[in-house]
Amino acid sequence: MANLKTFFKSGHTPTLFSAFLYFDFCFAIWVLNGAMAPFISEHFNLSPAQKGFMISVPIMAGAVMRFPLGVLSQYIGRKNSALIEMGMIFIAMVYGYFMVSTYSDVLAMGVLLGLAGASFGVALSLGSGWFPPQYKGLAMGIAGAGNSGTVLAVLLAPPLAMKYGWQSVYGFAAMMMFVPILVMLIFAKEPPDREHHTLKELLTCLVEKDGWAFNLIYIITFGGFIGLSNFLPTFFHDQFGVTKIQAGQLTMLAAVMGSGIRILGGHISDRIGGINSLTVVFVAIIALMLFGATMPLLITTTIMFMLCFAALGAGNGSLFQLVPLRWPTTTAVAGSMIGEIGALGGAFIPNAMGLSKQYTGTFAYGFLAFAIFAIAVLIMLRIVQRKWTTRWVAKGGKALMNNALSFRIQSADEYEMLQRQGRFYGV
């Protein structure tokens, strides 16, 4: 309890809460089509491949929009960027309520839902920007727990769609956006860790090897989370014949695990290091995906997904414990870039599952493909971590105990220079 009090005193709690709520509501809207997929699929009589593609469109659109929003936040501030984004989401939801009536409209609406998916890097950087390095993992875990918006979507959207029609859910979503907008306006303050950089400096993370290593890891942890979150209502409905509302409830059981454990993942990573915790997470994900490929019974499948989402959530928290340590002053941009590629990877699961079902009659090969990919990324992690722990992070991925210069390091080369001067020491 004392540690928790120290944590909250070390930063600005109202901003952290505002960032969580902003991300939570945006995430709920981002996955709306996935939550309503059984209704939309039945309405338009979609094939398995069409279902997978429809579900993947918001994921891909949100991914593409993340990095530009992160760059914008470096110029106008994260709070202002969040408010502009939420205003655009409101307009998009109003459009969806009045204009969506065909399958092509649903795909176009999926692109607009991507606006909500762009919130990731800004929300996490806004929420953690007031906190010192040793608490970055926990702060990012709390802000990132906004992916619990999945729970809101899969729990509320199906009953609303059943009673009022699935198009009406967009209208309800528009009204929901007033809550995080007002909270952000009243309580959030722009963190002090933003520094002015040229566009060239901001874009350097796109070509850094470390950035792409993070991207691959996040394709598994977050790509797996968002991909499965969107596809599970369809999976449960098609594989086990449960009702549309039951499919949403079963997805909720899994999603709530991933959201809550993200905070714990960040906190544990602060203590044992993000590299160590990611290694454990990957072993668990691989084992669970291989088990899922055996297509067990409904109850064991539900338990398997709950455990898998817990591992994915912990992995998300672990990875973003490392991000602000590697990019202290451009966390929003780096986080948006990593989130962009990770979310793009999330489109892999719905499409892989849909194609697997359509051409082989089973979802098993989709699980197997994801497990193989995770094995390859785990091997990569164990190789690159040797370099990371000699340049910008302590053994196992723990934060380096250092002075205020930690907020001004721009590259691993600069860190090496400061380390040679004896100005940093590991924990």
Secondary structure, DSSP 8 states (H G I E B T S, - for coil): -HHHHHHHHTS-HHHHHHHHHHHHHHHHHHTHHHHTHHHHHHHHT--HHHHHHHHHHHHHHHHHHHHHHHHHHHHH-HHHHHHHHHHHHHHHHHHHHHH--SHHHHHHHHHHHHHHHTTHHHHHHHHHTTS-GGGHHHHHHHHHGGGGHHHHHHHHHHHHHHHH-TTHHHHHHHHHTHHHHHHHHHH----TT-----HHHHHGGGT-HHHHHHHHHHHHHHHHHHHHHHHHHHHHHHHH---HHHHHHHHHHHHHHHHHHHHHHHHHHHHH-HHHHHHHHHHHHHHHHHHHTT---HHHHHHHHHHHHHHHHHHHHHHHHHHHHHSSS-HHHHHHHHHHHHHHHHTHHHHHHHHHHHHHSSSHHHHHHHHHHHHHHHHHHHHHHHHHTTTTS-GGG---EE-GGGGT--SHHHHHHHHHTT-EE--
